[in-house]
Amino acid sequence: MAVLRRPRFTGRSMVITAMALFLVVVLASPVQTYLNRRDTLAATEKQQRQLQAKVTELQHQSSQWADPAYVEREARSRLQYVRPGDTLYTVLNADGSPKAADGTNPPASGVARAGHQGSWNATLWGSVRNADAAS
């Protein structure tokens, strides 16, 4: 008795394979779009968290600048403002640049110094005296 072998590819298996390939082709684009949008959403949420942290930091700085004591402290340290009757001492490095209070040198500015120059008011008063001596 001979055993009958069924063919490997029947019409039914070919239809099922064709339907599976059709579904893969049809669903590939929406799945890719979904994945791209999910990645874009994650990047946008990360950027939003970073911007929110920056806003929080700026709000904190704004609240600090609203405090008159903080403004006075910053004016004293950054601009060397003093109250009437106070004496301001500035320690200079060997090259004539001011030395920072913490022992480190402040960052170099874009202005090159030719030599040690006095404060602006000393320069102004010197020019007034020179003008008076010339006349």
Sequence and secondary structure as in RCSB ss.txt:
>XXXX:A:sequence
MAVLRRPRFTGRSMVITAMALFLVVVLASPVQTYLNRRDTLAATEKQQRQLQAKVTELQHQSSQWADPAYVEREA
RSRLQYVRPGDTLYTVLNADGSPKAADGTNPPASGVARAGHQGSWNATLWGSVRNADAAS
>XXXX:A:secstr
       SS HHHHHHHHHHHHHHHHHHHHHHHHHHHHHHHHHHHHHHHHHHHHHHHHHHHHHHHTSHHHHHHHH
HHHS    TT      B TTS B  TTSS     S   SS    HHHHHHHHHHHHHHH 
